């Protein structure tokens, strides 16, 4: 039997199927879609699907937002995301609107919810959760922000650059190195203030999701 190979277009999946398989096992798109609304609901790709596409791109060959469409060209997009889905649907305008909707839905809460679910799905043994903050120094001129905006100001510098303004990052992970929470903070945020706040939040979330009552989890705060 003769096969006309001229009509065959080879594609390379790479790790995308594995990444999307885990994303769907965790229910990332479903969790996002249940929390987000968009003005362009007639769009062929949902907010959750767009975030899945961005995640797969970041973990495979990270591209700038305007090149994500280019990243999916030459790939079997319909196999990844369903019939009728094409690379052109992941253009930067569509992904920009998706990221706006994602931001409005509180990404921190969505991430923490999915991370906690992952502990149960993958049967991860949790003995401790460690929280810590670090600082990131910035250069240039930064004018005063509105009260509710992120404050880029001087604070205790863990970069040992007290002359520079900074922002802070707070992270929480389990003893098995599973990240369960994170937050971008004002540059003058105190370790003690954030740690105490976040520990109470993560304790509440974990208690609701995994334990009743919470008797086996020893939450530690590491101020370094």
Order of alpha helices (4+ residues) and beta strands (2+ residues): alpha-alpha-alpha-alpha-alpha-alpha-alpha-beta-beta-beta-alpha-beta
